[in-house]
Amino acid sequence: MIIKRAKKVLKEEARALKKVAAGLGEDFNNAVRLLLKTEGKIIVMGVGKSGLVGRKIAATLSSTGSPAFFINAAEGIHGDVGVIDSKDAVLILSYSGSTEEIALALAPVKRLNVPVIAITGNRDSRLGKNSDIVIGLNVDREACPMNLVPTSSTTAMLALGDALAISLLEERGFKTDDFAALHPAGTLGKKLLLRVEDIIKKKGANNPVVKSGSLVKAALIEMTGSRLGATSVVDKKGRLSGYFTDGDLRRRLQESSGLLEETIDNVMTKDPVTVLKGTLAIKARDILQNNNFDNVPVVDKENKPIGIIDERDIISEGL
C-alpha cells in the first residue's frame, strides 16, 4: 500500500511536469532573452516552500554562468531588497501570486525600476499583474490527497528554474571548462579538473622503465621494486616501445621455463594502450575499466612515458 501511494505521488508530479512543459510559450523565450542581456545579477525571490525552491534555482543559475542571488521575501521587506542594483533582474516565485510577503516586496522592487519575471500559477494575481513577464505554472492538482500540500506545484517550479538555467547555459555557450572553474572542490571538481599527472604515484624517478633489449629478469626487478607489477619499455630515444606486466609474466612462464633470460622485446606488449598527459583522471578511469586493466602507461606528446596510472590512484581520489 505504501509503495502504491508513493508511485501515485510520483506519477501525479510527472503528469504536472508534462502539463507545464506543454504550456511553455513565448513568455519563457522572453524571460531567457531578458536574463541573457541582464548586465547585473539575477535576484531570485520567494518565501516558504517557494523560497526553498528559489534558493536552489539561484544556486543552479550561479553555477551555470548566470550570477544569481536569493532573497527571502520576508527579509526583503525589512531591507534586503537594498542589494538589488539597477542592472539586475528579479525572478519572483509564488504559486498563488498573492502571498503577503511577496505583495509587500513588490512595491520597493518596482520602485527600483528593474525588470520582474514571475513564475506563478495565477496570472491575475498581484504578482502576475505587476510583472514584466509571467511564466505560467499550470498545475491543476497537488499530489497531496487533500490537494493542499505544495508538491506538484513546487516540483514544477523547481523544474522550470532548471529549464531557465539550462536554456541560459546553452545560449551563453557555457562549456565544461567554465563549469569546472566554478566547481573546484569535491568529487565534481575532481571529475572536471584532475589530470592523470596530478594523481599518479609512479612518476619521475619512481616510474618503472627498462630499455629495449633488456632481459626479462631486469624487468622483473624493476617491477618488483616499484611494487606496481608493471614496467614501461623504451627505445634508445626514450620513447615507449612496449609494456610488460606481472600478468604477462605469469602467462609467459607457463610457455617458457627460460623466460627470465629472454629479451623483454620478445615478450612485451607492443603498441600498448596509453593515456596522454593532460587527460582527465575520470577519462583515464574509463580507459582502465573499459579494457579491464589494472594500470596503463602515461605518455607525453613525444610518446615518452612519464608515469603509470594505476586503478589505486583512481580509487584513492574517490573517482
N, C-alpha and C positions, 0 to 999 in steps of 0.2 A: 504493500500500500504506500509506503514511504517513497519508494523508487517511482511508483506510478505518479505520485504528486510532483516529485522533482522533475520528471520528464514533462509533465503538463506545464510547469512553470517555464522550463527551457523552450518548449515549443511555442508557448504564448509570446515570450520575448522575441523569439526568432520571427514569428509572424509580424510582430510590431516593427522589427527592423526592415523586413521586406516592404511593409507598407510605407515606411518613411523613405526608403530608397526609391520606391516607385513615385513618390510625391515630390522628389527633388526637381527644382526647375531653375529659372533664370536668377532667382534670388540667391541661390547658392553660388552661381557663377559670379554674380556681382559682389558677393561677400569676399570671394577669393581675390578678385581683381582689386577690390578696395584694400585688402590686407597686404597685397603684393606691393602696392605703391605707398604703404604707410612707412614714413621715414623714422618714426619712433617705435615705441613698444606696443604690443597688443595687451591691453588691460582686460583680463577676464574677471567677471564679477558674478557672484551668486551668493546664496545663503541656504543654510540647511543642507538637504541632500544635493541640491543643485550646486551648492558651494563646494561640497566634496568632489563632485564631478568636475567642477571648474578648476580645482587645484590640479587634477590630473591632466586636464586639457592644456592648461598653461604650461605644465611641465613637458608635455609632449611637443607643444609648439616650440618651446625654447630649445629642446634637444634636437629639433629637426630644422634649425636655421631661422626660426621666426621668434625673435626675442619676445617673451611674454611674462606677465606678472599677474598674480592673483590678488584680488581684494575681496574680502568678505563684506558684503553689502552692509551688514550691521556695524562693522568697523568703519566702513567708508563714510557713513553719515556722521561719524564722530572724528572726522579729519583725515582719514586715509585717502580720500579722493585727491588730496593735495599732491600725491605722487604723479597724478596724470598731467602730461605735458600736451601742449597744443599740437605736437606732431604725432601723438598717439591715436590709436583707435580703440574703442571699447566694445567688448563682446559680453553681453549680459545674458545669463541663463536663468530662466524661470518658466516652468511648465504652465503655471496658471497666468503668469504675466501680471499678477496683481498682488504679489507678496508685499506687505507693508514696507519692509526694509528696502526692497527694490524700488518701490514707488517713491520713497523719500530720497533715495540715492540719485534718482533720475534728474532731479532739479539741478543739483550742483554739476552733474556731468554735462547736462545740456548747456549750462552757462559757460562751460569751458569751450564750447563750440567744436567739439571733436565728433567724428562720425561714430554712430552707435549701431551695432549689429545685434539683433536679438535672436535667440533660439527659444521659441516658446510655442506652446500648444494653442495659444489664444491670440490671434492677430488683432482682435478688437479690444484687447486689454490695454491698460495704460502703457505698459511696456511696448506692446505692439504698435500703438498709435504714435509713440514718441521715439521710434527707432527709424533710422535711415533705411535699413534693410532688415527684413524679417525672414528667417529661415523657419518654416513651419514644422512643428513637431507633431505630426499627425498620428497620434496614438489614441485609439478609441477605448482601450481597456488595459488596466493594470493586470499583472499576473497574480496579484493578490485575490483570493476568493471573494473578498468584500469590495474589491475594486477601489481600495483606499491607499494601501501602502505603495509609495513610489517604487516601482520595479521595472515594468516595461518602458515607462517614460524616462527613467534615469539611464537605463541601458541604451535607449535610442539617443538620448542626449550625449552620452559618452561616445557612442559610435559616430555621431555627427561631428563631434570635436575631432575624432581621429580622421574622419574624411576631410575635414578642413586642413588639418596638419599635413596629411599626406599629399593633398592637392597642392598645397603651397610648396612642399618639399620638391615635388616634381616640376612645378612651374619655375622654381628658383634654380633647378639643375643641381640640387644638393646631392653630393656624391659620398661614397664610402669614406673617403679621406676626411671630408668635412664632418661626417658623423663621428669618426674616430677622434678628431680633435676635441669634440665636446664630451667624449666618454672615455677619458684616460684611465679610469680606475675600474677595479673589479673584473669579473670574468669577461664581460662585454668589451672592456678596454683591452684586455689581453687578446681577444679574438681579432680585434681591429688593428692593434698596434705591434704586438710582439712578433719579432722576426726570428728566424731559426738561429741566427748568430747570437741573439740575446739570451738563449736558453741552453744551448748545447754545452755540456760539461767537458766533452772530449774535443778540445780545440787547441790550436797553438802547439806548445811543447807537449801537451797531453794527447795530441791527435796521433793515434796509431797508424804508422805508414811504413811500408817496406818498398825497396826498389825492385823494379823489374829485373828478373834474373836471380833473385834471392832464393834460397832454399825454403821449402815449406816449414822446416823446423825454426827458421828465423822468424817467419810469420807467426808461428805458434807462440814463440817467446814474446813477440810484440803484442799479440792478442791477450796473452795471459797477464802481461804487465799492465795493460790498460784496464783489465777486468771488464772488458766490454764484449769480448767474444767476436771481434771483427777487426779487420785492418784494410786500409786502402793500399793499392799498389800503384806506384808512379813510374813514369818513364824518365829518361835522362833529363828532360826539361821540367820535371816535377809535375807533369800533367797526369791526371787519373787514367790509368790503363786497365784497371781491374779492381775487384773487391773480393775478399775472402773472409768467410765467417766460420764459426765453430760448427754450424750445420753442414757447411761444405766439407769440413774436416772429417766429421763423423761418416758422412756418406762415402767419401773417397777412401777412408781407411778400410771399409768393407771390400773395396775393389783392389787395393794395393797395400801390402804389408810394408813396402819400402817407401811409402808416401813421403815421409819426412825428409828424404834425401832428393826428392824431385824438386824441380824449379817451380816457383809459385805461378809462373806464366802458364804452365800446363794444366793447372787445376783451378785457377781463379775464375770468377765470373767476369767475362769481358763485356764492355759496354753496359755496366750496371745501371740500375735506376739511381738517379741522383736528385738532390734538392739544391737549387741555385741559391746562393747567398742573397738575402733580401726577401726571400719567400716568407709569407706569413706563417707563423708556427701552426696555426689552425689548418692551413693547407698542407703542411708537412704531415700533420696528424692523419689527414685523409689519405695521403700517399701511402703511409705506413699501413693503415687499415685496409685500403683497397688492394694492396699487394700482399697482405698478411706477412709483413716484415717486422722484425724487432728494431732494425736500425738501417739507415742508409747514409752514404757519404754526402757531405755538403761541399759544394764546389763554388769557386768564383767564376767570373766570366771567361777566364782563360782555362777553365776546366781543371784548376789546381785544387786539390782537397784542402779545406780549411778546418774540417772537423767532421764529426759524425753525430747525426741527430738520432737519439735513441727514444724508444717509447717511454722510458722512465723520465726523460726530460719533459715530455709532453704531460705525463701524469702528475709530475711534481708541480706543474703550473695550473693544475685543475682544468686542463683542456680535454 
